[in-house]
Structure formats: structure tokens, C-alpha cells
Amino acid sequence: MRGIIGTWHRLSAKHLPAYLDEMTWRFNNRQNPFLFRDTMLKLIASSNLEYKQLTQAA
């Protein structure tokens, strides 16, 4: 609960899978000494998500 309130403040059902994916990734990598490097590599390798795609109705 602390992660939700401290990070997002509110949740929407539309984006719930994305919230859960991020929390799962954070939990699984909590002991990773190379977390910053791994995060940057993941961001570089990921595809772009345009704002209009993010905000379109489900």
C-alpha cells in the first residue's frame, strides 16, 4: 500500500496491469546492486509509448 500511495497517489483500473508489473519488477530487483544500470538498459531497449496511445479509451 505504501508503494501505491507514495508513488502514484491514485490507481485507475485501465492501467492496473502496468502498476502491478512495475511493483513486481521493483520487488524482484530490490537486492540488485546494479539496479540503476539495469533500469537504464531496460529503458533504452523499450519501445516508445505515445501519449495518445496511453490516454485512449480502453
PDB file of N, CA, C, O and CB in Angstrom:
ATOM      1  N   MET A   1       0.817  -1.185   0.000  1.00  0.00           N
ATOM      2  CA  MET A   1       0.000   0.000   0.000  1.00  0.00           C
ATOM      3  C   MET A   1       0.869   1.261   0.000  1.00  0.00           C
ATOM      4  O   MET A   1       0.540   2.240  -0.669  1.00  0.00           O
ATOM      5  CB  MET A   1      -0.934  -0.008   1.201  1.00  0.00           C
ATOM      6  N   ARG A   2       1.962   1.239   0.738  1.00  0.00           N
ATOM      7  CA  ARG A   2       2.837   2.407   0.812  1.00  0.00           C
ATOM      8  C   ARG A   2       3.395   2.760  -0.557  1.00  0.00           C
ATOM      9  O   ARG A   2       3.525   3.935  -0.901  1.00  0.00           O
ATOM     10  CB  ARG A   2       3.978   2.158   1.794  1.00  0.00           C
ATOM     11  N   GLY A   3       3.728   1.725  -1.343  1.00  0.00           N
ATOM     12  CA  GLY A   3       4.243   1.978  -2.683  1.00  0.00           C
ATOM     13  C   GLY A   3       3.235   2.632  -3.591  1.00  0.00           C
ATOM     14  O   GLY A   3       3.589   3.466  -4.424  1.00  0.00           O
ATOM     15  N   ILE A   4       1.990   2.263  -3.440  1.00  0.00           N
ATOM     16  CA  ILE A   4       0.932   2.841  -4.276  1.00  0.00           C
ATOM     17  C   ILE A   4       0.692   4.296  -3.893  1.00  0.00           C
ATOM     18  O   ILE A   4       0.694   5.169  -4.761  1.00  0.00           O
ATOM     19  CB  ILE A   4      -0.377   2.030  -4.142  1.00  0.00           C
ATOM     20  N   ILE A   5       0.487   4.566  -2.616  1.00  0.00           N
ATOM     21  CA  ILE A   5       0.187   5.925  -2.177  1.00  0.00           C
ATOM     22  C   ILE A   5       1.389   6.848  -2.380  1.00  0.00           C
ATOM     23  O   ILE A   5       1.228   8.002  -2.779  1.00  0.00           O
ATOM     24  CB  ILE A   5      -0.236   5.926  -0.704  1.00  0.00           C
ATOM     25  N   GLY A   6       2.579   6.346  -2.110  1.00  0.00           N
ATOM     26  CA  GLY A   6       3.771   7.174  -2.232  1.00  0.00           C
ATOM     27  C   GLY A   6       4.225   7.408  -3.654  1.00  0.00           C
ATOM     28  O   GLY A   6       4.925   8.384  -3.925  1.00  0.00           O
ATOM     29  N   THR A   7       3.840   6.530  -4.575  1.00  0.00           N
ATOM     30  CA  THR A   7       4.299   6.649  -5.955  1.00  0.00           C
ATOM     31  C   THR A   7       3.245   7.237  -6.876  1.00  0.00           C
ATOM     32  O   THR A   7       3.524   8.178  -7.619  1.00  0.00           O
ATOM     33  CB  THR A   7       4.722   5.305  -6.472  1.00  0.00           C
ATOM     34  N   TRP A   8       2.045   6.694  -6.835  1.00  0.00           N
ATOM     35  CA  TRP A   8       1.024   7.099  -7.815  1.00  0.00           C
ATOM     36  C   TRP A   8      -0.115   7.921  -7.238  1.00  0.00           C
ATOM     37  O   TRP A   8      -0.775   8.635  -7.994  1.00  0.00           O
ATOM     38  CB  TRP A   8       0.454   5.890  -8.463  1.00  0.00           C
ATOM     39  N   HIS A   9      -0.376   7.861  -5.966  1.00  0.00           N
ATOM     40  CA  HIS A   9      -1.436   8.601  -5.273  1.00  0.00           C
ATOM     41  C   HIS A   9      -2.837   8.084  -5.587  1.00  0.00           C
ATOM     42  O   HIS A   9      -3.682   8.036  -4.692  1.00  0.00           O
ATOM     43  CB  HIS A   9      -1.354  10.060  -5.634  1.00  0.00           C
ATOM     44  N   ARG A  10      -3.102   7.701  -6.818  1.00  0.00           N
ATOM     45  CA  ARG A  10      -4.385   7.106  -7.207  1.00  0.00           C
ATOM     46  C   ARG A  10      -4.105   6.011  -8.216  1.00  0.00           C
ATOM     47  O   ARG A  10      -3.082   6.039  -8.901  1.00  0.00           O
ATOM     48  CB  ARG A  10      -5.367   8.179  -7.799  1.00  0.00           C
ATOM     49  N   LEU A  11      -5.001   5.052  -8.311  1.00  0.00           N
ATOM     50  CA  LEU A  11      -4.890   3.985  -9.303  1.00  0.00           C
ATOM     51  C   LEU A  11      -6.096   4.038 -10.218  1.00  0.00           C
ATOM     52  O   LEU A  11      -7.188   4.419  -9.797  1.00  0.00           O
ATOM     53  CB  LEU A  11      -4.775   2.595  -8.625  1.00  0.00           C
ATOM     54  N   SER A  12      -5.897   3.654 -11.476  1.00  0.00           N
ATOM     55  CA  SER A  12      -7.026   3.505 -12.379  1.00  0.00           C
ATOM     56  C   SER A  12      -7.060   2.057 -12.852  1.00  0.00           C
ATOM     57  O   SER A  12      -6.019   1.428 -13.044  1.00  0.00           O
ATOM     58  CB  SER A  12      -6.928   4.498 -13.588  1.00  0.00           C
ATOM     59  N   ALA A  13      -8.257   1.544 -13.034  1.00  0.00           N
ATOM     60  CA  ALA A  13      -8.417   0.159 -13.479  1.00  0.00           C
ATOM     61  C   ALA A  13      -7.792  -0.043 -14.855  1.00  0.00           C
ATOM     62  O   ALA A  13      -7.290  -1.124 -15.164  1.00  0.00           O
ATOM     63  CB  ALA A  13      -9.904  -0.228 -13.511  1.00  0.00           C
ATOM     64  N   LYS A  14      -7.826   0.996 -15.671  1.00  0.00           N
ATOM     65  CA  LYS A  14      -7.273   0.910 -17.030  1.00  0.00           C
ATOM     66  C   LYS A  14      -5.781   0.574 -17.010  1.00  0.00           C
ATOM     67  O   LYS A  14      -5.308  -0.208 -17.835  1.00  0.00           O
ATOM     68  CB  LYS A  14      -7.497   2.230 -17.779  1.00  0.00           C
ATOM     69  N   HIS A  15      -5.054   1.157 -16.081  1.00  0.00           N
ATOM     70  CA  HIS A  15      -3.594   0.994 -16.037  1.00  0.00           C
ATOM     71  C   HIS A  15      -3.130   0.036 -14.943  1.00  0.00           C
ATOM     72  O   HIS A  15      -1.930  -0.062 -14.685  1.00  0.00           O
ATOM     73  CB  HIS A  15      -2.936   2.340 -15.832  1.00  0.00           C
ATOM     74  N   LEU A  16      -4.047  -0.667 -14.301  1.00  0.00           N
ATOM     75  CA  LEU A  16      -3.687  -1.560 -13.210  1.00  0.00           C
ATOM     76  C   LEU A  16      -2.620  -2.585 -13.589  1.00  0.00           C
ATOM     77  O   LEU A  16      -1.702  -2.803 -12.798  1.00  0.00           O
ATOM     78  CB  LEU A  16      -4.908  -2.271 -12.726  1.00  0.00           C
ATOM     79  N   PRO A  17      -2.694  -3.232 -14.769  1.00  0.00           N
ATOM     80  CA  PRO A  17      -1.625  -4.177 -15.123  1.00  0.00           C
ATOM     81  C   PRO A  17      -0.233  -3.527 -15.155  1.00  0.00           C
ATOM     82  O   PRO A  17       0.751  -4.154 -14.762  1.00  0.00           O
ATOM     83  CB  PRO A  17      -1.921  -4.799 -16.479  1.00  0.00           C
ATOM     84  N   ALA A  18      -0.150  -2.289 -15.615  1.00  0.00           N
ATOM     85  CA  ALA A  18       1.139  -1.600 -15.653  1.00  0.00           C
ATOM     86  C   ALA A  18       1.651  -1.315 -14.242  1.00  0.00           C
ATOM     87  O   ALA A  18       2.843  -1.472 -13.978  1.00  0.00           O
ATOM     88  CB  ALA A  18       1.023  -0.292 -16.446  1.00  0.00           C
ATOM     89  N   TYR A  19       0.759  -0.893 -13.323  1.00  0.00           N
ATOM     90  CA  TYR A  19       1.160  -0.665 -11.939  1.00  0.00           C
ATOM     91  C   TYR A  19       1.694  -1.957 -11.324  1.00  0.00           C
ATOM     92  O   TYR A  19       2.741  -1.963 -10.677  1.00  0.00           O
ATOM     93  CB  TYR A  19      -0.026  -0.123 -11.113  1.00  0.00           C
ATOM     94  N   LEU A  20       0.966  -3.042 -11.533  1.00  0.00           N
ATOM     95  CA  LEU A  20       1.374  -4.322 -10.955  1.00  0.00           C
ATOM     96  C   LEU A  20       2.688  -4.815 -11.541  1.00  0.00           C
ATOM     97  O   LEU A  20       3.519  -5.364 -10.817  1.00  0.00           O
ATOM     98  CB  LEU A  20       0.292  -5.365 -11.172  1.00  0.00           C
ATOM     99  N   ASP A  21       2.888  -4.627 -12.847  1.00  0.00           N
ATOM    100  CA  ASP A  21       4.160  -5.013 -13.468  1.00  0.00           C
ATOM    101  C   ASP A  21       5.324  -4.251 -12.845  1.00  0.00           C
ATOM    102  O   ASP A  21       6.370  -4.834 -12.559  1.00  0.00           O
ATOM    103  CB  ASP A  21       4.117  -4.762 -14.984  1.00  0.00           C
ATOM    104  N   GLU A  22       5.143  -2.945 -12.634  1.00  0.00           N
ATOM    105  CA  GLU A  22       6.224  -2.151 -12.058  1.00  0.00           C
ATOM    106  C   GLU A  22       6.520  -2.558 -10.620  1.00  0.00           C
ATOM    107  O   GLU A  22       7.684  -2.678 -10.238  1.00  0.00           O
ATOM    108  CB  GLU A  22       5.877  -0.673 -12.116  1.00  0.00           C
ATOM    109  N   MET A  23       5.481  -2.770  -9.821  1.00  0.00           N
ATOM    110  CA  MET A  23       5.695  -3.173  -8.431  1.00  0.00           C
ATOM    111  C   MET A  23       6.365  -4.548  -8.354  1.00  0.00           C
ATOM    112  O   MET A  23       7.216  -4.782  -7.495  1.00  0.00           O
ATOM    113  CB  MET A  23       4.359  -3.191  -7.668  1.00  0.00           C
ATOM    114  N   THR A  24       5.977  -5.454  -9.252  1.00  0.00           N
ATOM    115  CA  THR A  24       6.605  -6.775  -9.303  1.00  0.00           C
ATOM    116  C   THR A  24       8.073  -6.647  -9.652  1.00  0.00           C
ATOM    117  O   THR A  24       8.917  -7.291  -9.029  1.00  0.00           O
ATOM    118  CB  THR A  24       5.896  -7.679 -10.320  1.00  0.00           C
ATOM    119  N   TRP A  25       8.392  -5.817 -10.648  1.00  0.00           N
ATOM    120  CA  TRP A  25       9.776  -5.622 -11.065  1.00  0.00           C
ATOM    121  C   TRP A  25      10.604  -5.020  -9.924  1.00  0.00           C
ATOM    122  O   TRP A  25      11.732  -5.446  -9.674  1.00  0.00           O
ATOM    123  CB  TRP A  25       9.839  -4.715 -12.309  1.00  0.00           C
ATOM    124  N   ARG A  26      10.033  -4.024  -9.237  1.00  0.00           N
ATOM    125  CA  ARG A  26      10.747  -3.405  -8.113  1.00  0.00           C
ATOM    126  C   ARG A  26      11.035  -4.419  -7.006  1.00  0.00           C
ATOM    127  O   ARG A  26      12.138  -4.463  -6.461  1.00  0.00           O
ATOM    128  CB  ARG A  26       9.933  -2.233  -7.546  1.00  0.00           C
ATOM    129  N   PHE A  27      10.024  -5.235  -6.684  1.00  0.00           N
ATOM    130  CA  PHE A  27      10.213  -6.231  -5.625  1.00  0.00           C
ATOM    131  C   PHE A  27      11.271  -7.250  -6.024  1.00  0.00           C
ATOM    132  O   PHE A  27      12.130  -7.597  -5.214  1.00  0.00           O
ATOM    133  CB  PHE A  27       8.888  -6.943  -5.311  1.00  0.00           C
ATOM    134  N   ASN A  28      11.220  -7.732  -7.258  1.00  0.00           N
ATOM    135  CA  ASN A  28      12.165  -8.746  -7.712  1.00  0.00           C
ATOM    136  C   ASN A  28      13.595  -8.219  -7.827  1.00  0.00           C
ATOM    137  O   ASN A  28      14.544  -9.003  -7.826  1.00  0.00           O
ATOM    138  CB  ASN A  28      11.720  -9.292  -9.043  1.00  0.00           C
ATOM    139  N   ASN A  29      13.755  -6.906  -7.926  1.00  0.00           N
ATOM    140  CA  ASN A  29      15.083  -6.313  -8.084  1.00  0.00           C
ATOM    141  C   ASN A  29      15.551  -5.530  -6.857  1.00  0.00           C
ATOM    142  O   ASN A  29      16.498  -4.749  -6.950  1.00  0.00           O
ATOM    143  CB  ASN A  29      15.089  -5.406  -9.282  1.00  0.00           C
ATOM    144  N   ARG A  30      14.906  -5.726  -5.722  1.00  0.00           N
ATOM    145  CA  ARG A  30      15.225  -4.936  -4.538  1.00  0.00           C
ATOM    146  C   ARG A  30      16.634  -5.188  -4.017  1.00  0.00           C
ATOM    147  O   ARG A  30      17.181  -4.318  -3.338  1.00  0.00           O
ATOM    148  CB  ARG A  30      14.230  -5.227  -3.451  1.00  0.00           C
ATOM    149  N   GLN A  31      17.244  -6.324  -4.298  1.00  0.00           N
ATOM    150  CA  GLN A  31      18.594  -6.637  -3.831  1.00  0.00           C
ATOM    151  C   GLN A  31      19.646  -6.496  -4.940  1.00  0.00           C
ATOM    152  O   GLN A  31      20.808  -6.850  -4.739  1.00  0.00           O
ATOM    153  CB  GLN A  31      18.627  -8.050  -3.269  1.00  0.00           C
ATOM    154  N   ASN A  32      19.249  -5.989  -6.090  1.00  0.00           N
ATOM    155  CA  ASN A  32      20.142  -5.883  -7.240  1.00  0.00           C
ATOM    156  C   ASN A  32      21.134  -4.731  -7.049  1.00  0.00           C
ATOM    157  O   ASN A  32      20.714  -3.575  -6.987  1.00  0.00           O
ATOM    158  CB  ASN A  32      19.330  -5.681  -8.535  1.00  0.00           C
ATOM    159  N   PRO A  33      22.436  -5.014  -6.953  1.00  0.00           N
ATOM    160  CA  PRO A  33      23.401  -3.932  -6.773  1.00  0.00           C
ATOM    161  C   PRO A  33      23.607  -3.098  -8.045  1.00  0.00           C
ATOM    162  O   PRO A  33      24.197  -2.019  -7.992  1.00  0.00           O
ATOM    163  CB  PRO A  33      24.728  -4.506  -6.323  1.00  0.00           C
ATOM    164  N   PHE A  34      23.128  -3.591  -9.165  1.00  0.00           N
ATOM    165  CA  PHE A  34      23.270  -2.877 -10.439  1.00  0.00           C
ATOM    166  C   PHE A  34      21.919  -2.359 -10.927  1.00  0.00           C
ATOM    167  O   PHE A  34      21.671  -2.295 -12.131  1.00  0.00           O
ATOM    168  CB  PHE A  34      23.898  -3.794 -11.505  1.00  0.00           C
ATOM    169  N   LEU A  35      21.059  -1.993  -9.999  1.00  0.00           N
ATOM    170  CA  LEU A  35      19.694  -1.599 -10.329  1.00  0.00           C
ATOM    171  C   LEU A  35      19.648  -0.405 -11.280  1.00  0.00           C
ATOM    172  O   LEU A  35      18.881  -0.424 -12.243  1.00  0.00           O
ATOM    173  CB  LEU A  35      18.933  -1.274  -9.063  1.00  0.00           C
ATOM    174  N   PHE A  36      20.436   0.619 -11.038  1.00  0.00           N
ATOM    175  CA  PHE A  36      20.419   1.792 -11.907  1.00  0.00           C
ATOM    176  C   PHE A  36      20.826   1.411 -13.323  1.00  0.00           C
ATOM    177  O   PHE A  36      20.156   1.797 -14.281  1.00  0.00           O
ATOM    178  CB  PHE A  36      21.349   2.884 -11.361  1.00  0.00           C
ATOM    179  N   ARG A  37      21.907   0.663 -13.471  1.00  0.00           N
ATOM    180  CA  ARG A  37      22.364   0.238 -14.790  1.00  0.00           C
ATOM    181  C   ARG A  37      21.312  -0.595 -15.490  1.00  0.00           C
ATOM    182  O   ARG A  37      21.022  -0.360 -16.663  1.00  0.00           O
ATOM    183  CB  ARG A  37      23.658  -0.547 -14.679  1.00  0.00           C
ATOM    184  N   ASP A  38      20.738  -1.558 -14.799  1.00  0.00           N
ATOM    185  CA  ASP A  38      19.726  -2.429 -15.395  1.00  0.00           C
ATOM    186  C   ASP A  38      18.471  -1.653 -15.795  1.00  0.00           C
ATOM    187  O   ASP A  38      17.856  -1.941 -16.821  1.00  0.00           O
ATOM    188  CB  ASP A  38      19.358  -3.544 -14.424  1.00  0.00           C
ATOM    189  N   THR A  39      18.098  -0.669 -14.978  1.00  0.00           N
ATOM    190  CA  THR A  39      16.945   0.171 -15.307  1.00  0.00           C
ATOM    191  C   THR A  39      17.213   0.978 -16.563  1.00  0.00           C
ATOM    192  O   THR A  39      16.352   1.071 -17.438  1.00  0.00           O
ATOM    193  CB  THR A  39      16.605   1.107 -14.142  1.00  0.00           C
ATOM    194  N   MET A  40      18.389   1.557 -16.658  1.00  0.00           N
ATOM    195  CA  MET A  40      18.731   2.349 -17.851  1.00  0.00           C
ATOM    196  C   MET A  40      18.755   1.472 -19.100  1.00  0.00           C
ATOM    197  O   MET A  40      18.264   1.888 -20.150  1.00  0.00           O
ATOM    198  CB  MET A  40      20.099   3.040 -17.668  1.00  0.00           C
ATOM    199  N   LEU A  41      19.310   0.277 -19.004  1.00  0.00           N
ATOM    200  CA  LEU A  41      19.334  -0.623 -20.158  1.00  0.00           C
ATOM    201  C   LEU A  41      17.923  -1.016 -20.583  1.00  0.00           C
ATOM    202  O   LEU A  41      17.631  -1.106 -21.775  1.00  0.00           O
ATOM    203  CB  LEU A  41      20.151  -1.875 -19.837  1.00  0.00           C
ATOM    204  N   LYS A  42      17.061  -1.248 -19.618  1.00  0.00           N
ATOM    205  CA  LYS A  42      15.669  -1.596 -19.938  1.00  0.00           C
ATOM    206  C   LYS A  42      14.966  -0.428 -20.619  1.00  0.00           C
ATOM    207  O   LYS A  42      14.218  -0.631 -21.576  1.00  0.00           O
ATOM    208  CB  LYS A  42      14.902  -2.005 -18.661  1.00  0.00           C
ATOM    209  N   LEU A  43      15.194   0.791 -20.140  1.00  0.00           N
ATOM    210  CA  LEU A  43      14.575   1.966 -20.756  1.00  0.00           C
ATOM    211  C   LEU A  43      15.083   2.187 -22.177  1.00  0.00           C
ATOM    212  O   LEU A  43      14.307   2.547 -23.063  1.00  0.00           O
ATOM    213  CB  LEU A  43      14.843   3.208 -19.909  1.00  0.00           C
ATOM    214  N   ILE A  44      16.348   1.980 -22.396  1.00  0.00           N
ATOM    215  CA  ILE A  44      16.926   2.157 -23.728  1.00  0.00           C
ATOM    216  C   ILE A  44      16.362   1.140 -24.706  1.00  0.00           C
ATOM    217  O   ILE A  44      16.100   1.469 -25.863  1.00  0.00           O
ATOM    218  CB  ILE A  44      18.450   2.041 -23.671  1.00  0.00           C
ATOM    219  N   ALA A  45      16.173  -0.096 -24.251  1.00  0.00           N
ATOM    220  CA  ALA A  45      15.707  -1.174 -25.133  1.00  0.00           C
ATOM    221  C   ALA A  45      14.192  -1.168 -25.348  1.00  0.00           C
ATOM    222  O   ALA A  45      13.699  -1.833 -26.259  1.00  0.00           O
ATOM    223  CB  ALA A  45      16.123  -2.509 -24.565  1.00  0.00           C
ATOM    224  N   SER A  46      13.451  -0.428 -24.523  1.00  0.00           N
ATOM    225  CA  SER A  46      11.985  -0.467 -24.626  1.00  0.00           C
ATOM    226  C   SER A  46      11.492   0.414 -25.772  1.00  0.00           C
ATOM    227  O   SER A  46      12.166   1.350 -26.203  1.00  0.00           O
ATOM    228  CB  SER A  46      11.341  -0.016 -23.300  1.00  0.00           C
ATOM    229  N   SER A  47      10.306   0.082 -26.244  1.00  0.00           N
ATOM    230  CA  SER A  47       9.709   0.892 -27.309  1.00  0.00           C
ATOM    231  C   SER A  47       9.029   2.112 -26.693  1.00  0.00           C
ATOM    232  O   SER A  47       8.742   2.145 -25.496  1.00  0.00           O
ATOM    233  CB  SER A  47       8.690   0.056 -28.144  1.00  0.00           C
ATOM    234  N   ASN A  48       8.779   3.106 -27.529  1.00  0.00           N
ATOM    235  CA  ASN A  48       8.129   4.322 -27.063  1.00  0.00           C
ATOM    236  C   ASN A  48       6.632   4.101 -26.916  1.00  0.00           C
ATOM    237  O   ASN A  48       6.025   3.368 -27.697  1.00  0.00           O
ATOM    238  CB  ASN A  48       8.405   5.483 -28.022  1.00  0.00           C
ATOM    239  N   LEU A  49       6.047   4.730 -25.926  1.00  0.00           N
ATOM    240  CA  LEU A  49       4.610   4.727 -25.728  1.00  0.00           C
ATOM    241  C   LEU A  49       4.149   6.162 -25.884  1.00  0.00           C
ATOM    242  O   LEU A  49       4.439   7.009 -25.039  1.00  0.00           O
ATOM    243  CB  LEU A  49       4.208   4.134 -24.328  1.00  0.00           C
ATOM    244  N   GLU A  50       3.430   6.438 -26.965  1.00  0.00           N
ATOM    245  CA  GLU A  50       2.979   7.799 -27.224  1.00  0.00           C
ATOM    246  C   GLU A  50       1.843   8.165 -26.286  1.00  0.00           C
ATOM    247  O   GLU A  50       1.061   7.309 -25.873  1.00  0.00           O
ATOM    248  CB  GLU A  50       2.538   7.957 -28.683  1.00  0.00           C
ATOM    249  N   TYR A  51       1.762   9.440 -25.956  1.00  0.00           N
ATOM    250  CA  TYR A  51       0.749   9.932 -25.028  1.00  0.00           C
ATOM    251  C   TYR A  51      -0.656   9.603 -25.530  1.00  0.00           C
ATOM    252  O   TYR A  51      -1.509   9.201 -24.738  1.00  0.00           O
ATOM    253  CB  TYR A  51       0.899  11.444 -24.825  1.00  0.00           C
ATOM    254  N   LYS A  52      -0.911   9.763 -26.813  1.00  0.00           N
ATOM    255  CA  LYS A  52      -2.254   9.492 -27.329  1.00  0.00           C
ATOM    256  C   LYS A  52      -2.631   8.013 -27.172  1.00  0.00           C
ATOM    257  O   LYS A  52      -3.803   7.694 -26.972  1.00  0.00           O
ATOM    258  CB  LYS A  52      -2.344   9.900 -28.804  1.00  0.00           C
ATOM    259  N   GLN A  53      -1.646   7.110 -27.259  1.00  0.00           N
ATOM    260  CA  GLN A  53      -1.909   5.699 -27.027  1.00  0.00           C
ATOM    261  C   GLN A  53      -2.176   5.437 -25.550  1.00  0.00           C
ATOM    262  O   GLN A  53      -3.040   4.631 -25.206  1.00  0.00           O
ATOM    263  CB  GLN A  53      -0.736   4.849 -27.515  1.00  0.00           C
ATOM    264  N   LEU A  54      -1.447   6.106 -24.690  1.00  0.00           N
ATOM    265  CA  LEU A  54      -1.620   5.943 -23.251  1.00  0.00           C
ATOM    266  C   LEU A  54      -2.990   6.420 -22.784  1.00  0.00           C
ATOM    267  O   LEU A  54      -3.590   5.821 -21.892  1.00  0.00           O
ATOM    268  CB  LEU A  54      -0.534   6.693 -22.508  1.00  0.00           C
ATOM    269  N   THR A  55      -3.478   7.493 -23.384  1.00  0.00           N
ATOM    270  CA  THR A  55      -4.711   8.112 -22.910  1.00  0.00           C
ATOM    271  C   THR A  55      -5.961   7.703 -23.690  1.00  0.00           C
ATOM    272  O   THR A  55      -7.060   8.143 -23.353  1.00  0.00           O
ATOM    273  CB  THR A  55      -4.566   9.590 -22.964  1.00  0.00           C
ATOM    274  N   GLN A  56      -5.817   6.884 -24.707  1.00  0.00           N
ATOM    275  CA  GLN A  56      -7.006   6.486 -25.471  1.00  0.00           C
ATOM    276  C   GLN A  56      -7.919   5.594 -24.628  1.00  0.00           C
ATOM    277  O   GLN A  56      -7.463   4.876 -23.738  1.00  0.00           O
ATOM    278  CB  GLN A  56      -6.594   5.751 -26.766  1.00  0.00           C
ATOM    279  N   ALA A  57      -9.198   5.656 -24.924  1.00  0.00           N
ATOM    280  CA  ALA A  57     -10.182   4.861 -24.177  1.00  0.00           C
ATOM    281  C   ALA A  57      -9.936   3.377 -24.412  1.00  0.00           C
ATOM    282  O   ALA A  57      -9.519   2.964 -25.494  1.00  0.00           O
ATOM    283  CB  ALA A  57     -11.627   5.239 -24.591  1.00  0.00           C
ATOM    284  N   ALA A  58     -10.200   2.592 -23.392  1.00  0.00           N
ATOM    285  CA  ALA A  58      -9.951   1.149 -23.468  1.00  0.00           C
ATOM    286  C   ALA A  58     -10.958   0.428 -24.324  1.00  0.00           C
ATOM    287  O   ALA A  58     -10.875  -0.790 -24.481  1.00  0.00           O
ATOM    288  CB  ALA A  58      -9.953   0.550 -22.098  1.00  0.00           C
TER     289      ALA A  58
END
